[in-house]
Amino acid sequence: MKLLLLALLTSFSAYSSQFYGIMDKNINGNEFSMSQLKNKVVLVVNIASQCGYTSQLEKLEALFQKYKTKDFVVLGVPTNDFGGQTPESDKEMMEFCSKNYKATFPILTKKTIQGKEKRELYKFLTEKTSKNLQGEVGWNFEKFLINKNGDVVNRFRSSMDPMDKELTSKIEPLLTK
């Protein structure tokens, strides 16, 4: 029993060290290391500018503002993978998010999150987590919840409103751990 528990804990810590080892670029082209998110609860969301769910950007910002003093971060990840719904350049996407939705949460550069060319963050989220959380992203605004140890603990479909009780009830307990 102790060996099984130790094996489970080791596999979770291996996942978290993978998360914190990922390097990327923010929407301004500067290096962004997931290690700067250590000890924070993170909601990773692939965002788009011309999607039926784009209005969620406003609620993602509200969610970020509500919990950011409790070490919570929304991480926006633009992609043009789903119906070409993010045709803008990084600069145009940043302007769109800040002007239309007052977004202040971190946003990464626009890259693919599917298939062989997917960014390292999404390889981790969709391939290197618990089996029940794995699988390709289905559409824009799919959400991955990561605890303060860097473990993916939940995944929500695009239709899940960022302020829905089902989502916030998963975030709140993680903030106190």
N, C-alpha and C positions, 0 to 999 in steps of 0.2 A: 504493500500500500504506500509506504513512504517513497519507494522508488518511482511509482506511478505519479505521485504528487510532484516529486522532484523533476521528473521528465516533463510534466505539464508546465511547471513554472519555468523551466529552462526554455521550452519552446516559446512561451509568451515573451520572455526576456529577449530571445533571439529576434522575434518580430519587432519589438520596440527598438532594439538597437538598429535594426534595418531601417525603421522609420527615421530615426534621428540621424542616420548616416546619409540620407538622401540630400543631394544638392540640386538646386534649380535656379531659376532667375525670376525676379519679380517683374512686374509689368513695365518697369522703367529700365529693365535690362541689367540690374544689379544682382549680384550673387544673393541667393536666398537659401539658407541651410535650415532644414527641418529641426536641427539641434536647438535653434533659438525658440522652439516651441516646447522644449522640455518643461515638465511640471505645469503644463497648460492643457485644458480640455480643448480639442480642436474639432470643428465641423468643416470638412472639406467638401466643397460643392462645385461641380462643373457648371459654369455660367455661360449665358448667351445673351445677345442683345436683341434678337428678333424672334424669340420663342414665345409661345403662349404662356410660359411660366416666368418670363422676364420680370414681371411685376414682383416676383419673390425677392428681387434685389432689395426692395424697400424693407421687407420684413427680415431679411438676413441682416441688414444694417441695424434694425431695431433689436434683434436678438443679440448681436454683437455689443451694442450699447448697454443692453440690460445686464449682461454678465461679464463684461470685459474687466471690471474691477475685481472679479473673482477668478481671474486667470482663465478666461475663455476667449477663444479666437475663432472667427470665421475665416477660412482661407478660400478665396475665389479662384477658380481655374478655368479661364476661357478656352473654349474649343470650338472649332468649326466642323466637328465630326458629324453632327446630326442635322441634316437638311441644309447645310451651309448657312446656319442661323447666326453666325458671328463673322461676317465678312470684313469687319474693321481691322485696322492695324492695331498694335498694342496701344499706341498713343491715343487713337480714336476710341478704343474700348475703355481706356481709363477715363477719358473725358466724358464718355457716355455714362459710365457708372457714377462718377462724382457729380456731374451736372444734373442728371435725371433722378438719381436715387440717393445722392449725398453719401455714397459708399466711402467709408474710411477704413474698412477692414483690408488686410493684405490681399493683393491679387497678383497671381503669377503671369508670366508671358503666355500667349496663346500657342498651344501645341495640341497635337493629337493625343487622345486618351484611350484609343482602341487599336487593336491589331498589333502587328509586328513593330510599328514605329511609336507605340505609346510611350509617354514619358515615364520616367522611373517611379515617380510618385504613384501613378496608376497601376504600374506593374505590381507594386507593393500592395495597394488597396484591393486589387482584383485577383491577384494570384498568390500572394504570400501571407494570407491571413487565415483565420479559421475557415474550414470548408464551407460552412453555412453562409459565409459572407462573400465568398469568391464568385467570380463570373463577370463577364463584360458589362459595362455600363449600358443601360437601355436607352437613355435619353438625357437631354439637358436637365440640370438641377437635381440630379441624384446626389444624395448626401451620405457621407461616411462620418461616423462619430468616433473620435479617438480619445482615449482616457489620458490622464496625466503621466502614465508610464509609456505612452506611445503605442498602445494596443488598440486595434480597431475593435470596437465593442458593439457597434450597431450600424445598420445601413437602412436608408429610407428612400423610397421611390420618389420620382420627380414631383408627383402630385401632393406629397406631404408638405403642408404649409409650415414654414419655419417657426411660426409661433404656436402651432398646434400643441395641445397638451400632451399628446402622445410623444412628441419629440422633446419638449421641454422637461417632461417627467423623466426622460432618460439622461438629460444633461445635468439637471440639478443635483442628483446624488453624487455625480462624479466631481462636482465642484468642491464638495466637502471632504473628499478623500485625500 
